[in-house]
């Protein structure tokens, strides 16, 4: 297995999330007892989308 580096540094979670979102990726909710929830750092994309613009 060969890995190809696309970053010239170790990316932060925020950088990786922004890159995914820029490529059209959307977080997938996980079914929980409380209902569908986006888990992990990807939940930041949901809260950002729902926050009022300043």
C-alpha positions in Angstrom: 0.0 0.0 0.0 1.3 3.4 -1.0 0.3 6.7 0.6 0.4 10.0 -1.2 0.8 13.2 0.9 -1.4 16.1 -0.2 -0.5 18.4 2.7 2.9 20.1 3.2 2.2 20.0 7.0 0.1 18.0 9.4 -3.4 19.4 8.8 -5.6 20.4 11.7 -9.1 19.0 12.1 -10.5 22.3 10.9 -8.4 22.2 7.8 -9.4 18.7 6.9 -13.1 19.5 7.5 -12.9 22.6 5.3 -11.2 20.6 2.5 -13.9 17.9 2.6 -16.7 20.5 2.6 -15.0 22.3 -0.3 -15.2 19.1 -2.3 -18.9 18.8 -1.7 -18.8 16.3 1.2 -21.6 16.5 3.7 -21.7 15.0 7.2 -23.8 11.8 7.6 -26.0 11.6 10.7 -25.7 8.5 12.9 -28.9 7.0 14.2 -29.0 7.4 18.0 -31.7 7.0 20.7 -32.1 10.7 20.6 -32.5 10.7 16.8 -30.1 11.3 14.0 -26.9 13.1 15.2 -23.7 14.1 13.4 -20.9 12.9 15.6 -17.3 14.0 16.0 -15.6 17.1 14.6 -18.0 17.0 11.6 -20.7 18.3 13.9 -18.9 21.7 13.6 -20.1 21.9 10.0 -23.7 21.5 11.2 -23.5 24.1 14.0 -21.7 26.5 11.6 -24.4 26.1 9.0 -27.1 26.8 11.5 -25.4 29.8 13.2 -26.5 33.3 12.1 -24.1 35.2 9.8 -22.3 38.1 11.4 
